[in-house]
Amino acid sequence: MKTEVVPVEVMGILPTGPQGFAVFLGNEEKVFVINVDSYVGRAIAMALRGERNERPLTHELIGLIFEALSINIERVVINELRSNTYYARLILRAENEVHKKIVEIDARPSDCLTLAIQAKRPVFVSQEVWEEVEDMSELLEKMREAQRKQEREKDEPPEPPLFGEEPT
């Protein structure tokens, strides 16, 4: 039996503190959150911006190894949510003059997302998980607005001193 899937993309990534990031995944219908550690959060953010380190990070190294061995990421499927933990499958296609093979590997969704973004490959969520997750579209918009406000405040010049006060 083939499992139905829903296409999603990273709608946003925002820091949640020094230890992590909230990765917002979804589409026009719904958005949900996967919390990731700061290392992977920064790797996802870099991949979204198309940036690379001077020396390859782990996810970049894996991508380079895949490329050297003629392995392509076909897709990522976030396939399970159990006890507030997401599970994912990385679907790979190895094809060269010797063989053709499709392999599914169990992996953390955060790692799968980083690799899929770097390789510009699609991300899906199983219909079962999609129906289970709570829509966080409003939270994403509130966080984006707070971030925009914070950025505006950084760019604004300091207020002029009140009449009779010395400038600081």
MODELLER restraints for C-alpha pairs under 7 A, 6 or more apart:
rsr = mdl.restraints
at = mdl.atoms
rsr.add(forms.Gaussian(group=physical.xy_distance, feature=features.Distance(at['CA:3:A'], at['CA:126:A']), mean=6.80, stdev=0.5))
rsr.add(forms.Gaussian(group=physical.xy_distance, feature=features.Distance(at['CA:4:A'], at['CA:126:A']), mean=5.98, stdev=0.5))
rsr.add(forms.Gaussian(group=physical.xy_distance, feature=features.Distance(at['CA:4:A'], at['CA:127:A']), mean=5.49, stdev=0.5))
rsr.add(forms.Gaussian(group=physical.xy_distance, feature=features.Distance(at['CA:5:A'], at['CA:124:A']), mean=5.87, stdev=0.5))
rsr.add(forms.Gaussian(group=physical.xy_distance, feature=features.Distance(at['CA:5:A'], at['CA:125:A']), mean=5.38, stdev=0.5))
rsr.add(forms.Gaussian(group=physical.xy_distance, feature=features.Distance(at['CA:5:A'], at['CA:126:A']), mean=4.27, stdev=0.5))
rsr.add(forms.Gaussian(group=physical.xy_distance, feature=features.Distance(at['CA:5:A'], at['CA:127:A']), mean=5.04, stdev=0.5))
rsr.add(forms.Gaussian(group=physical.xy_distance, feature=features.Distance(at['CA:6:A'], at['CA:124:A']), mean=5.29, stdev=0.5))
rsr.add(forms.Gaussian(group=physical.xy_distance, feature=features.Distance(at['CA:6:A'], at['CA:125:A']), mean=5.18, stdev=0.5))
rsr.add(forms.Gaussian(group=physical.xy_distance, feature=features.Distance(at['CA:6:A'], at['CA:126:A']), mean=6.18, stdev=0.5))
rsr.add(forms.Gaussian(group=physical.xy_distance, feature=features.Distance(at['CA:6:A'], at['CA:127:A']), mean=6.11, stdev=0.5))
rsr.add(forms.Gaussian(group=physical.xy_distance, feature=features.Distance(at['CA:7:A'], at['CA:123:A']), mean=6.04, stdev=0.5))
rsr.add(forms.Gaussian(group=physical.xy_distance, feature=features.Distance(at['CA:7:A'], at['CA:124:A']), mean=4.40, stdev=0.5))
rsr.add(forms.Gaussian(group=physical.xy_distance, feature=features.Distance(at['CA:7:A'], at['CA:125:A']), mean=6.49, stdev=0.5))
rsr.add(forms.Gaussian(group=physical.xy_distance, feature=features.Distance(at['CA:8:A'], at['CA:25:A']), mean=6.10, stdev=0.5))
rsr.add(forms.Gaussian(group=physical.xy_distance, feature=features.Distance(at['CA:8:A'], at['CA:26:A']), mean=4.62, stdev=0.5))
rsr.add(forms.Gaussian(group=physical.xy_distance, feature=features.Distance(at['CA:8:A'], at['CA:27:A']), mean=5.41, stdev=0.5))
rsr.add(forms.Gaussian(group=physical.xy_distance, feature=features.Distance(at['CA:8:A'], at['CA:123:A']), mean=5.72, stdev=0.5))
rsr.add(forms.Gaussian(group=physical.xy_distance, feature=features.Distance(at['CA:8:A'], at['CA:124:A']), mean=5.48, stdev=0.5))
rsr.add(forms.Gaussian(group=physical.xy_distance, feature=features.Distance(at['CA:8:A'], at['CA:125:A']), mean=6.90, stdev=0.5))
rsr.add(forms.Gaussian(group=physical.xy_distance, feature=features.Distance(at['CA:9:A'], at['CA:25:A']), mean=5.46, stdev=0.5))
rsr.add(forms.Gaussian(group=physical.xy_distance, feature=features.Distance(at['CA:9:A'], at['CA:26:A']), mean=5.59, stdev=0.5))
rsr.add(forms.Gaussian(group=physical.xy_distance, feature=features.Distance(at['CA:9:A'], at['CA:27:A']), mean=6.58, stdev=0.5))
rsr.add(forms.Gaussian(group=physical.xy_distance, feature=features.Distance(at['CA:9:A'], at['CA:123:A']), mean=6.36, stdev=0.5))
rsr.add(forms.Gaussian(group=physical.xy_distance, feature=features.Distance(at['CA:10:A'], at['CA:23:A']), mean=6.91, stdev=0.5))
rsr.add(forms.Gaussian(group=physical.xy_distance, feature=features.Distance(at['CA:10:A'], at['CA:24:A']), mean=5.79, stdev=0.5))
rsr.add(forms.Gaussian(group=physical.xy_distance, feature=features.Distance(at['CA:10:A'], at['CA:25:A']), mean=4.58, stdev=0.5))
rsr.add(forms.Gaussian(group=physical.xy_distance, feature=features.Distance(at['CA:10:A'], at['CA:26:A']), mean=6.64, stdev=0.5))
rsr.add(forms.Gaussian(group=physical.xy_distance, feature=features.Distance(at['CA:11:A'], at['CA:24:A']), mean=5.35, stdev=0.5))
rsr.add(forms.Gaussian(group=physical.xy_distance, feature=features.Distance(at['CA:11:A'], at['CA:25:A']), mean=5.45, stdev=0.5))
rsr.add(forms.Gaussian(group=physical.xy_distance, feature=features.Distance(at['CA:11:A'], at['CA:26:A']), mean=6.38, stdev=0.5))
rsr.add(forms.Gaussian(group=physical.xy_distance, feature=features.Distance(at['CA:12:A'], at['CA:23:A']), mean=6.10, stdev=0.5))
rsr.add(forms.Gaussian(group=physical.xy_distance, feature=features.Distance(at['CA:12:A'], at['CA:24:A']), mean=5.09, stdev=0.5))
rsr.add(forms.Gaussian(group=physical.xy_distance, feature=features.Distance(at['CA:13:A'], at['CA:21:A']), mean=6.62, stdev=0.5))
rsr.add(forms.Gaussian(group=physical.xy_distance, feature=features.Distance(at['CA:13:A'], at['CA:22:A']), mean=5.63, stdev=0.5))
rsr.add(forms.Gaussian(group=physical.xy_distance, feature=features.Distance(at['CA:13:A'], at['CA:23:A']), mean=4.53, stdev=0.5))
rsr.add(forms.Gaussian(group=physical.xy_distance, feature=features.Distance(at['CA:13:A'], at['CA:24:A']), mean=6.01, stdev=0.5))
rsr.add(forms.Gaussian(group=physical.xy_distance, feature=features.Distance(at['CA:13:A'], at['CA:45:A']), mean=6.94, stdev=0.5))
rsr.add(forms.Gaussian(group=physical.xy_distance, feature=features.Distance(at['CA:14:A'], at['CA:21:A']), mean=5.49, stdev=0.5))
rsr.add(forms.Gaussian(group=physical.xy_distance, feature=features.Distance(at['CA:14:A'], at['CA:22:A']), mean=5.36, stdev=0.5))
rsr.add(forms.Gaussian(group=physical.xy_distance, feature=features.Distance(at['CA:14:A'], at['CA:23:A']), mean=6.73, stdev=0.5))
rsr.add(forms.Gaussian(group=physical.xy_distance, feature=features.Distance(at['CA:15:A'], at['CA:21:A']), mean=4.19, stdev=0.5))
rsr.add(forms.Gaussian(group=physical.xy_distance, feature=features.Distance(at['CA:15:A'], at['CA:22:A']), mean=6.21, stdev=0.5))
rsr.add(forms.Gaussian(group=physical.xy_distance, feature=features.Distance(at['CA:16:A'], at['CA:22:A']), mean=6.24, stdev=0.5))
rsr.add(forms.Gaussian(group=physical.xy_distance, feature=features.Distance(at['CA:18:A'], at['CA:38:A']), mean=7.00, stdev=0.5))
rsr.add(forms.Gaussian(group=physical.xy_distance, feature=features.Distance(at['CA:19:A'], at['CA:37:A']), mean=5.90, stdev=0.5))
rsr.add(forms.Gaussian(group=physical.xy_distance, feature=features.Distance(at['CA:19:A'], at['CA:38:A']), mean=5.29, stdev=0.5))
rsr.add(forms.Gaussian(group=physical.xy_distance, feature=features.Distance(at['CA:20:A'], at['CA:35:A']), mean=6.90, stdev=0.5))
rsr.add(forms.Gaussian(group=physical.xy_distance, feature=features.Distance(at['CA:20:A'], at['CA:36:A']), mean=5.56, stdev=0.5))
rsr.add(forms.Gaussian(group=physical.xy_distance, feature=features.Distance(at['CA:20:A'], at['CA:37:A']), mean=4.24, stdev=0.5))
rsr.add(forms.Gaussian(group=physical.xy_distance, feature=features.Distance(at['CA:20:A'], at['CA:38:A']), mean=4.17, stdev=0.5))
rsr.add(forms.Gaussian(group=physical.xy_distance, feature=features.Distance(at['CA:20:A'], at['CA:41:A']), mean=6.69, stdev=0.5))
rsr.add(forms.Gaussian(group=physical.xy_distance, feature=features.Distance(at['CA:21:A'], at['CA:35:A']), mean=5.79, stdev=0.5))
rsr.add(forms.Gaussian(group=physical.xy_distance, feature=features.Distance(at['CA:21:A'], at['CA:36:A']), mean=5.39, stdev=0.5))
rsr.add(forms.Gaussian(group=physical.xy_distance, feature=features.Distance(at['CA:21:A'], at['CA:37:A']), mean=6.26, stdev=0.5))
rsr.add(forms.Gaussian(group=physical.xy_distance, feature=features.Distance(at['CA:21:A'], at['CA:38:A']), mean=6.00, stdev=0.5))
rsr.add(forms.Gaussian(group=physical.xy_distance, feature=features.Distance(at['CA:21:A'], at['CA:41:A']), mean=5.42, stdev=0.5))
rsr.add(forms.Gaussian(group=physical.xy_distance, feature=features.Distance(at['CA:22:A'], at['CA:33:A']), mean=6.14, stdev=0.5))
rsr.add(forms.Gaussian(group=physical.xy_distance, feature=features.Distance(at['CA:22:A'], at['CA:34:A']), mean=5.90, stdev=0.5))
rsr.add(forms.Gaussian(group=physical.xy_distance, feature=features.Distance(at['CA:22:A'], at['CA:35:A']), mean=4.61, stdev=0.5))
rsr.add(forms.Gaussian(group=physical.xy_distance, feature=features.Distance(at['CA:22:A'], at['CA:36:A']), mean=6.41, stdev=0.5))
rsr.add(forms.Gaussian(group=physical.xy_distance, feature=features.Distance(at['CA:23:A'], at['CA:33:A']), mean=5.51, stdev=0.5))
rsr.add(forms.Gaussian(group=physical.xy_distance, feature=features.Distance(at['CA:23:A'], at['CA:34:A']), mean=5.20, stdev=0.5))
rsr.add(forms.Gaussian(group=physical.xy_distance, feature=features.Distance(at['CA:23:A'], at['CA:35:A']), mean=6.06, stdev=0.5))
rsr.add(forms.Gaussian(group=physical.xy_distance, feature=features.Distance(at['CA:24:A'], at['CA:31:A']), mean=6.24, stdev=0.5))
rsr.add(forms.Gaussian(group=physical.xy_distance, feature=features.Distance(at['CA:24:A'], at['CA:32:A']), mean=5.56, stdev=0.5))
rsr.add(forms.Gaussian(group=physical.xy_distance, feature=features.Distance(at['CA:24:A'], at['CA:33:A']), mean=4.59, stdev=0.5))
rsr.add(forms.Gaussian(group=physical.xy_distance, feature=features.Distance(at['CA:24:A'], at['CA:34:A']), mean=6.56, stdev=0.5))
rsr.add(forms.Gaussian(group=physical.xy_distance, feature=features.Distance(at['CA:25:A'], at['CA:31:A']), mean=5.42, stdev=0.5))
rsr.add(forms.Gaussian(group=physical.xy_distance, feature=features.Distance(at['CA:25:A'], at['CA:32:A']), mean=5.41, stdev=0.5))
rsr.add(forms.Gaussian(group=physical.xy_distance, feature=features.Distance(at['CA:25:A'], at['CA:33:A']), mean=6.19, stdev=0.5))
rsr.add(forms.Gaussian(group=physical.xy_distance, feature=features.Distance(at['CA:26:A'], at['CA:32:A']), mean=6.19, stdev=0.5))
rsr.add(forms.Gaussian(group=physical.xy_distance, feature=features.Distance(at['CA:30:A'], at['CA:135:A']), mean=5.34, stdev=0.5))
rsr.add(forms.Gaussian(group=physical.xy_distance, feature=features.Distance(at['CA:30:A'], at['CA:137:A']), mean=6.43, stdev=0.5))
rsr.add(forms.Gaussian(group=physical.xy_distance, feature=features.Distance(at['CA:31:A'], at['CA:135:A']), mean=5.25, stdev=0.5))
rsr.add(forms.Gaussian(group=physical.xy_distance, feature=features.Distance(at['CA:31:A'], at['CA:136:A']), mean=5.20, stdev=0.5))
rsr.add(forms.Gaussian(group=physical.xy_distance, feature=features.Distance(at['CA:31:A'], at['CA:137:A']), mean=5.15, stdev=0.5))
rsr.add(forms.Gaussian(group=physical.xy_distance, feature=features.Distance(at['CA:32:A'], at['CA:133:A']), mean=6.36, stdev=0.5))
rsr.add(forms.Gaussian(group=physical.xy_distance, feature=features.Distance(at['CA:32:A'], at['CA:134:A']), mean=6.24, stdev=0.5))
rsr.add(forms.Gaussian(group=physical.xy_distance, feature=features.Distance(at['CA:32:A'], at['CA:135:A']), mean=5.54, stdev=0.5))
rsr.add(forms.Gaussian(group=physical.xy_distance, feature=features.Distance(at['CA:32:A'], at['CA:136:A']), mean=5.17, stdev=0.5))
rsr.add(forms.Gaussian(group=physical.xy_distance, feature=features.Distance(at['CA:33:A'], at['CA:136:A']), mean=6.98, stdev=0.5))
rsr.add(forms.Gaussian(group=physical.xy_distance, feature=features.Distance(at['CA:36:A'], at['CA:110:A']), mean=6.40, stdev=0.5))
rsr.add(forms.Gaussian(group=physical.xy_distance, feature=features.Distance(at['CA:40:A'], at['CA:110:A']), mean=6.59, stdev=0.5))
rsr.add(forms.Gaussian(group=physical.xy_distance, feature=features.Distance(at['CA:43:A'], at['CA:114:A']), mean=6.56, stdev=0.5))
rsr.add(forms.Gaussian(group=physical.xy_distance, feature=features.Distance(at['CA:44:A'], at['CA:114:A']), mean=4.97, stdev=0.5))
rsr.add(forms.Gaussian(group=physical.xy_distance, feature=features.Distance(at['CA:46:A'], at['CA:52:A']), mean=6.84, stdev=0.5))
rsr.add(forms.Gaussian(group=physical.xy_distance, feature=features.Distance(at['CA:47:A'], at['CA:114:A']), mean=6.66, stdev=0.5))
rsr.add(forms.Gaussian(group=physical.xy_distance, feature=features.Distance(at['CA:47:A'], at['CA:117:A']), mean=5.97, stdev=0.5))
rsr.add(forms.Gaussian(group=physical.xy_distance, feature=features.Distance(at['CA:47:A'], at['CA:118:A']), mean=5.33, stdev=0.5))
rsr.add(forms.Gaussian(group=physical.xy_distance, feature=features.Distance(at['CA:48:A'], at['CA:117:A']), mean=6.49, stdev=0.5))
rsr.add(forms.Gaussian(group=physical.xy_distance, feature=features.Distance(at['CA:59:A'], at['CA:114:A']), mean=6.87, stdev=0.5))
rsr.add(forms.Gaussian(group=physical.xy_distance, feature=features.Distance(at['CA:59:A'], at['CA:115:A']), mean=6.30, stdev=0.5))
rsr.add(forms.Gaussian(group=physical.xy_distance, feature=features.Distance(at['CA:63:A'], at['CA:115:A']), mean=6.85, stdev=0.5))
rsr.add(forms.Gaussian(group=physical.xy_distance, feature=features.Distance(at['CA:66:A'], at['CA:72:A']), mean=6.54, stdev=0.5))
rsr.add(forms.Gaussian(group=physical.xy_distance, feature=features.Distance(at['CA:70:A'], at['CA:94:A']), mean=5.94, stdev=0.5))
rsr.add(forms.Gaussian(group=physical.xy_distance, feature=features.Distance(at['CA:70:A'], at['CA:95:A']), mean=6.15, stdev=0.5))
rsr.add(forms.Gaussian(group=physical.xy_distance, feature=features.Distance(at['CA:70:A'], at['CA:96:A']), mean=6.49, stdev=0.5))
rsr.add(forms.Gaussian(group=physical.xy_distance, feature=features.Distance(at['CA:71:A'], at['CA:92:A']), mean=6.54, stdev=0.5))
rsr.add(forms.Gaussian(group=physical.xy_distance, feature=features.Distance(at['CA:71:A'], at['CA:93:A']), mean=5.58, stdev=0.5))
rsr.add(forms.Gaussian(group=physical.xy_distance, feature=features.Distance(at['CA:71:A'], at['CA:94:A']), mean=4.35, stdev=0.5))
rsr.add(forms.Gaussian(group=physical.xy_distance, feature=features.Distance(at['CA:71:A'], at['CA:95:A']), mean=6.66, stdev=0.5))
rsr.add(forms.Gaussian(group=physical.xy_distance, feature=features.Distance(at['CA:72:A'], at['CA:92:A']), mean=5.62, stdev=0.5))
rsr.add(forms.Gaussian(group=physical.xy_distance, feature=features.Distance(at['CA:72:A'], at['CA:93:A']), mean=5.15, stdev=0.5))
rsr.add(forms.Gaussian(group=physical.xy_distance, feature=features.Distance(at['CA:72:A'], at['CA:94:A']), mean=6.36, stdev=0.5))
rsr.add(forms.Gaussian(group=physical.xy_distance, feature=features.Distance(at['CA:73:A'], at['CA:91:A']), mean=6.08, stdev=0.5))
rsr.add(forms.Gaussian(group=physical.xy_distance, feature=features.Distance(at['CA:73:A'], at['CA:92:A']), mean=4.58, stdev=0.5))
rsr.add(forms.Gaussian(group=physical.xy_distance, feature=features.Distance(at['CA:73:A'], at['CA:93:A']), mean=6.32, stdev=0.5))
rsr.add(forms.Gaussian(group=physical.xy_distance, feature=features.Distance(at['CA:73:A'], at['CA:116:A']), mean=6.93, stdev=0.5))
rsr.add(forms.Gaussian(group=physical.xy_distance, feature=features.Distance(at['CA:73:A'], at['CA:121:A']), mean=6.71, stdev=0.5))
rsr.add(forms.Gaussian(group=physical.xy_distance, feature=features.Distance(at['CA:74:A'], at['CA:91:A']), mean=5.48, stdev=0.5))
rsr.add(forms.Gaussian(group=physical.xy_distance, feature=features.Distance(at['CA:74:A'], at['CA:92:A']), mean=5.35, stdev=0.5))
rsr.add(forms.Gaussian(group=physical.xy_distance, feature=features.Distance(at['CA:74:A'], at['CA:93:A']), mean=6.27, stdev=0.5))
rsr.add(forms.Gaussian(group=physical.xy_distance, feature=features.Distance(at['CA:74:A'], at['CA:121:A']), mean=6.59, stdev=0.5))
rsr.add(forms.Gaussian(group=physical.xy_distance, feature=features.Distance(at['CA:75:A'], at['CA:90:A']), mean=6.48, stdev=0.5))
rsr.add(forms.Gaussian(group=physical.xy_distance, feature=features.Distance(at['CA:75:A'], at['CA:91:A']), mean=5.43, stdev=0.5))
rsr.add(forms.Gaussian(group=physical.xy_distance, feature=features.Distance(at['CA:75:A'], at['CA:116:A']), mean=6.99, stdev=0.5))
rsr.add(forms.Gaussian(group=physical.xy_distance, feature=features.Distance(at['CA:75:A'], at['CA:121:A']), mean=5.78, stdev=0.5))
rsr.add(forms.Gaussian(group=physical.xy_distance, feature=features.Distance(at['CA:75:A'], at['CA:122:A']), mean=5.14, stdev=0.5))
rsr.add(forms.Gaussian(group=physical.xy_distance, feature=features.Distance(at['CA:75:A'], at['CA:123:A']), mean=5.85, stdev=0.5))
rsr.add(forms.Gaussian(group=physical.xy_distance, feature=features.Distance(at['CA:76:A'], at['CA:89:A']), mean=5.83, stdev=0.5))
rsr.add(forms.Gaussian(group=physical.xy_distance, feature=features.Distance(at['CA:76:A'], at['CA:90:A']), mean=4.87, stdev=0.5))
rsr.add(forms.Gaussian(group=physical.xy_distance, feature=features.Distance(at['CA:76:A'], at['CA:91:A']), mean=6.06, stdev=0.5))
rsr.add(forms.Gaussian(group=physical.xy_distance, feature=features.Distance(at['CA:76:A'], at['CA:112:A']), mean=6.26, stdev=0.5))
rsr.add(forms.Gaussian(group=physical.xy_distance, feature=features.Distance(at['CA:76:A'], at['CA:116:A']), mean=6.78, stdev=0.5))
rsr.add(forms.Gaussian(group=physical.xy_distance, feature=features.Distance(at['CA:76:A'], at['CA:122:A']), mean=6.50, stdev=0.5))
rsr.add(forms.Gaussian(group=physical.xy_distance, feature=features.Distance(at['CA:76:A'], at['CA:123:A']), mean=4.77, stdev=0.5))
rsr.add(forms.Gaussian(group=physical.xy_distance, feature=features.Distance(at['CA:76:A'], at['CA:124:A']), mean=6.04, stdev=0.5))
rsr.add(forms.Gaussian(group=physical.xy_distance, feature=features.Distance(at['CA:77:A'], at['CA:88:A']), mean=5.50, stdev=0.5))
rsr.add(forms.Gaussian(group=physical.xy_distance, feature=features.Distance(at['CA:77:A'], at['CA:89:A']), mean=5.25, stdev=0.5))
rsr.add(forms.Gaussian(group=physical.xy_distance, feature=features.Distance(at['CA:77:A'], at['CA:90:A']), mean=6.73, stdev=0.5))
rsr.add(forms.Gaussian(group=physical.xy_distance, feature=features.Distance(at['CA:77:A'], at['CA:123:A']), mean=5.98, stdev=0.5))
rsr.add(forms.Gaussian(group=physical.xy_distance, feature=features.Distance(at['CA:77:A'], at['CA:124:A']), mean=4.67, stdev=0.5))
rsr.add(forms.Gaussian(group=physical.xy_distance, feature=features.Distance(at['CA:77:A'], at['CA:125:A']), mean=5.36, stdev=0.5))
rsr.add(forms.Gaussian(group=physical.xy_distance, feature=features.Distance(at['CA:77:A'], at['CA:126:A']), mean=6.77, stdev=0.5))
rsr.add(forms.Gaussian(group=physical.xy_distance, feature=features.Distance(at['CA:78:A'], at['CA:87:A']), mean=5.82, stdev=0.5))
rsr.add(forms.Gaussian(group=physical.xy_distance, feature=features.Distance(at['CA:78:A'], at['CA:88:A']), mean=4.10, stdev=0.5))
rsr.add(forms.Gaussian(group=physical.xy_distance, feature=features.Distance(at['CA:78:A'], at['CA:89:A']), mean=6.39, stdev=0.5))
rsr.add(forms.Gaussian(group=physical.xy_distance, feature=features.Distance(at['CA:78:A'], at['CA:109:A']), mean=6.42, stdev=0.5))
rsr.add(forms.Gaussian(group=physical.xy_distance, feature=features.Distance(at['CA:78:A'], at['CA:124:A']), mean=6.22, stdev=0.5))
rsr.add(forms.Gaussian(group=physical.xy_distance, feature=features.Distance(at['CA:78:A'], at['CA:125:A']), mean=4.64, stdev=0.5))
rsr.add(forms.Gaussian(group=physical.xy_distance, feature=features.Distance(at['CA:78:A'], at['CA:126:A']), mean=6.24, stdev=0.5))
rsr.add(forms.Gaussian(group=physical.xy_distance, feature=features.Distance(at['CA:79:A'], at['CA:87:A']), mean=5.91, stdev=0.5))
rsr.add(forms.Gaussian(group=physical.xy_distance, feature=features.Distance(at['CA:79:A'], at['CA:88:A']), mean=5.28, stdev=0.5))
rsr.add(forms.Gaussian(group=physical.xy_distance, feature=features.Distance(at['CA:79:A'], at['CA:89:A']), mean=6.91, stdev=0.5))
rsr.add(forms.Gaussian(group=physical.xy_distance, feature=features.Distance(at['CA:79:A'], at['CA:125:A']), mean=5.98, stdev=0.5))
rsr.add(forms.Gaussian(group=physical.xy_distance, feature=features.Distance(at['CA:79:A'], at['CA:126:A']), mean=4.99, stdev=0.5))
rsr.add(forms.Gaussian(group=physical.xy_distance, feature=features.Distance(at['CA:79:A'], at['CA:129:A']), mean=6.59, stdev=0.5))
rsr.add(forms.Gaussian(group=physical.xy_distance, feature=features.Distance(at['CA:80:A'], at['CA:86:A']), mean=5.72, stdev=0.5))
rsr.add(forms.Gaussian(group=physical.xy_distance, feature=features.Distance(at['CA:80:A'], at['CA:87:A']), mean=5.02, stdev=0.5))
rsr.add(forms.Gaussian(group=physical.xy_distance, feature=features.Distance(at['CA:80:A'], at['CA:88:A']), mean=6.83, stdev=0.5))
rsr.add(forms.Gaussian(group=physical.xy_distance, feature=features.Distance(at['CA:80:A'], at['CA:129:A']), mean=5.93, stdev=0.5))
rsr.add(forms.Gaussian(group=physical.xy_distance, feature=features.Distance(at['CA:81:A'], at['CA:87:A']), mean=6.28, stdev=0.5))
rsr.add(forms.Gaussian(group=physical.xy_distance, feature=features.Distance(at['CA:81:A'], at['CA:129:A']), mean=6.17, stdev=0.5))
rsr.add(forms.Gaussian(group=physical.xy_distance, feature=features.Distance(at['CA:86:A'], at['CA:109:A']), mean=6.67, stdev=0.5))
rsr.add(forms.Gaussian(group=physical.xy_distance, feature=features.Distance(at['CA:87:A'], at['CA:107:A']), mean=6.96, stdev=0.5))
rsr.add(forms.Gaussian(group=physical.xy_distance, feature=features.Distance(at['CA:87:A'], at['CA:108:A']), mean=6.03, stdev=0.5))
rsr.add(forms.Gaussian(group=physical.xy_distance, feature=features.Distance(at['CA:87:A'], at['CA:109:A']), mean=5.99, stdev=0.5))
rsr.add(forms.Gaussian(group=physical.xy_distance, feature=features.Distance(at['CA:88:A'], at['CA:106:A']), mean=6.01, stdev=0.5))
rsr.add(forms.Gaussian(group=physical.xy_distance, feature=features.Distance(at['CA:88:A'], at['CA:107:A']), mean=5.58, stdev=0.5))
rsr.add(forms.Gaussian(group=physical.xy_distance, feature=features.Distance(at['CA:88:A'], at['CA:108:A']), mean=5.92, stdev=0.5))
rsr.add(forms.Gaussian(group=physical.xy_distance, feature=features.Distance(at['CA:88:A'], at['CA:109:A']), mean=5.05, stdev=0.5))
rsr.add(forms.Gaussian(group=physical.xy_distance, feature=features.Distance(at['CA:89:A'], at['CA:104:A']), mean=6.08, stdev=0.5))
rsr.add(forms.Gaussian(group=physical.xy_distance, feature=features.Distance(at['CA:89:A'], at['CA:105:A']), mean=5.40, stdev=0.5))
rsr.add(forms.Gaussian(group=physical.xy_distance, feature=features.Distance(at['CA:89:A'], at['CA:106:A']), mean=4.75, stdev=0.5))
rsr.add(forms.Gaussian(group=physical.xy_distance, feature=features.Distance(at['CA:89:A'], at['CA:107:A']), mean=5.84, stdev=0.5))
rsr.add(forms.Gaussian(group=physical.xy_distance, feature=features.Distance(at['CA:90:A'], at['CA:104:A']), mean=5.60, stdev=0.5))
rsr.add(forms.Gaussian(group=physical.xy_distance, feature=features.Distance(at['CA:90:A'], at['CA:105:A']), mean=5.08, stdev=0.5))
rsr.add(forms.Gaussian(group=physical.xy_distance, feature=features.Distance(at['CA:90:A'], at['CA:106:A']), mean=6.44, stdev=0.5))
rsr.add(forms.Gaussian(group=physical.xy_distance, feature=features.Distance(at['CA:90:A'], at['CA:107:A']), mean=6.57, stdev=0.5))
rsr.add(forms.Gaussian(group=physical.xy_distance, feature=features.Distance(at['CA:90:A'], at['CA:112:A']), mean=6.13, stdev=0.5))
rsr.add(forms.Gaussian(group=physical.xy_distance, feature=features.Distance(at['CA:91:A'], at['CA:103:A']), mean=5.77, stdev=0.5))
rsr.add(forms.Gaussian(group=physical.xy_distance, feature=features.Distance(at['CA:91:A'], at['CA:104:A']), mean=4.51, stdev=0.5))
rsr.add(forms.Gaussian(group=physical.xy_distance, feature=features.Distance(at['CA:91:A'], at['CA:105:A']), mean=6.46, stdev=0.5))
rsr.add(forms.Gaussian(group=physical.xy_distance, feature=features.Distance(at['CA:92:A'], at['CA:102:A']), mean=5.60, stdev=0.5))
rsr.add(forms.Gaussian(group=physical.xy_distance, feature=features.Distance(at['CA:92:A'], at['CA:103:A']), mean=5.15, stdev=0.5))
rsr.add(forms.Gaussian(group=physical.xy_distance, feature=features.Distance(at['CA:92:A'], at['CA:104:A']), mean=6.30, stdev=0.5))
rsr.add(forms.Gaussian(group=physical.xy_distance, feature=features.Distance(at['CA:93:A'], at['CA:101:A']), mean=5.75, stdev=0.5))
rsr.add(forms.Gaussian(group=physical.xy_distance, feature=features.Distance(at['CA:93:A'], at['CA:102:A']), mean=4.47, stdev=0.5))
rsr.add(forms.Gaussian(group=physical.xy_distance, feature=features.Distance(at['CA:93:A'], at['CA:103:A']), mean=6.39, stdev=0.5))
rsr.add(forms.Gaussian(group=physical.xy_distance, feature=features.Distance(at['CA:94:A'], at['CA:100:A']), mean=5.68, stdev=0.5))
rsr.add(forms.Gaussian(group=physical.xy_distance, feature=features.Distance(at['CA:94:A'], at['CA:101:A']), mean=5.13, stdev=0.5))
rsr.add(forms.Gaussian(group=physical.xy_distance, feature=features.Distance(at['CA:94:A'], at['CA:102:A']), mean=6.28, stdev=0.5))
rsr.add(forms.Gaussian(group=physical.xy_distance, feature=features.Distance(at['CA:95:A'], at['CA:101:A']), mean=6.34, stdev=0.5))
rsr.add(forms.Gaussian(group=physical.xy_distance, feature=features.Distance(at['CA:116:A'], at['CA:122:A']), mean=6.64, stdev=0.5))
rsr.add(forms.Gaussian(group=physical.xy_distance, feature=features.Distance(at['CA:161:A'], at['CA:167:A']), mean=5.57, stdev=0.5))
